[in-house]
């Protein structure tokens, strides 16, 4: 768990990385040697941008390959400009946007025999879920429970996102749950 001071640094990094192309004309990354220890360690994150409740972008990583601060910066810029589902962040979005960082905890494999068993295993509001099947992969952060509070709806929507048929149980399906530490603020704060 990050300290309040490290959370503030992480949010400052995310906000600058998300807005640097608009304000500075280029992408920006923090200097790793200046980071607090917990932000210099490898970590995985998702960064979500919203304005007035509408999604502006959400990009993340599931594997801790980079120092957490660099992962956050890359994902913030990608959420702002590279989310293929949405238009890029515009200058008019910045004053009304919020930025949220979700730092992923370790993954835990779930053994389930089918959709109903999986639904009983999940902890609504707490678990993020990753589904992997040959040629298919998708995840939902725990915050998705706010829109899909019923485990049946949550799993069915995740299956659709992964390109799987809801209610099916593909051979070789792998499931992992994870928790996140989520924090946010106004983008222009």
N, C-alpha and C positions, 0 to 999 in steps of 0.2 A: 504494500500500500504506500502510495506517495504521500509525503508530508504536504501540508497546505502550501508551503513555499514552493515545493517542487511542482505542485499542481499549477500554481500561478505561472511558473516558468514554462511549463508545458503549454499552457493556454497562450502565453505570449508568443511562443514559437509557432504554434498552430495558426494564430491570427496573422502573424507577419508572413508566414509561408503562403497562406491563402490569399493575401492581398498584395504581396510583393510584385507580381506581374502587372497589376493595375497601377500601383504607386511608384514602383522602381523600374518597370519595364523589363524585368527578368525574374526568374525564379531565385529563391534564396534558401540557403541551408545554414543552420547554426554551426559554429565551430565546436567540435566535440571536446577539445581540450579545456573549454571554459564551462562545461556542463557540470551540474551536481552529479554525484556518483550514481544515484538511482536512474537518472536520465541518460547516463553514458553506458549503462548496461544494455545488452540486447533485450529487446521487447517487441511486442506486437500490439498494434493499435488500429482503431477505426476512427476516422474523423467525419463528423456529420455537420453539414451546414443547412440551416433552416431560416426562412423569413416568413413571419406571420403564420407559423405552423406548416408552411409548405416546404417540402424537401427541395434544396438547391443542389445537393450532392452528398454522397456518402461513399467513401472508398476506404479500404483497410487491408490489413495483412493478417494472416492467421499464424504465421511462423515468426518467432523472434530471431531475425537474421541480422538486423542493424541495431546500433544503439537506439534506444527508445526515442530519444529526441529527434534523430534523423528519420526514423520511421514515421513519427508524428508529422514532421515537416513534409516529407514526401506525400503522405496521405492527405494532408491538408491542401496542398497544391493540386493534387489529383482530384480531390472532392470538388474543389472550386472550378477546375478547368477541364478535367478529363473524364468525368462521369458520363458514359455514353448514353445514359437515359435522359440527360438534362442539358439545357444550354449552359455555357460557361457563366461564371460569376460576372456581373456587370457592376460598374461604379454605383449605380442606383440601388443595388442590392446591399452594399456594404453597411450603410447606416441602419438598416432594419434587420440585418441578419444576426443569428446566434451561431456560435461554434461550440461543438461538443466533442470531447475526446473520450474515447472508451479504450482503456488499457486492458488487454486481455490477460486473464489468469491462465494457469495451466489447463490443458484439456484433459478430460476424463472420458475414457471409452465407456459407451453404454452397450450393454447386452440386452437385446429385446427380440422377441420372437415374431413380432408383427406390429402394425400400426397401433392397435389398442394397447398392447403391452408398453410400447414406447410412450404413448400419451399418459399412461398411469405413472411412468417413471419420471416425467418432466416436472419441474418446479416452476409454475407460472410466475413471471416477474423476476425470476432469479437466474434461470438457465438460458444461455445462448446455445444454439444447436447447430452443429455441422453435420451434413449428410454427404457421404461420398459413395458413389457406385460407379462401375466402369463407364467412363465417358460423361459422368454427371457429378457436379459438386456445387453446393450452395450452403450459405449460413444465414442465420438470423441472430442478431444481437438480442440480449434480454429486453432492450427497450421496445422491440417489436410486440411484446406482450401487451403494450398499451393499446395497440390497434387490434390485435388478435388474441384476446384474453383466454379463449377456450383452447385447450390442448389439441382438440380435433381440428379446429380451424388453423391453428399455428402449424401443425405438421402438414396439413393439406396444402397450405400456401407455400411452405418451404419445399415440398415435393414439386409443386408447379414451378417455383423459381429454379429448381435444379433440372427441370425438363423431365421429371418423372410423373407418372400418373398417380394422382392422389388415391390412397387406399391400396396401392400396389406395394409389394415387398420384394424388390429385385434381389436376385442372387448376388452375394458378395457385398451387400450394403454394409457400410461402416458408419457408425454414429459416435459423435463425441459431444459432450456438453462442456461448457466453460462459463465462468462468471467474468464480469468486467467491473472495473472501477471507472465510473463515468462522472465527468464534471464538465461544466461549460460556463459561458458568459456571452455577452454581446460581442460581436465580431469587432466592432470599432471601439471597444472600451480601452 
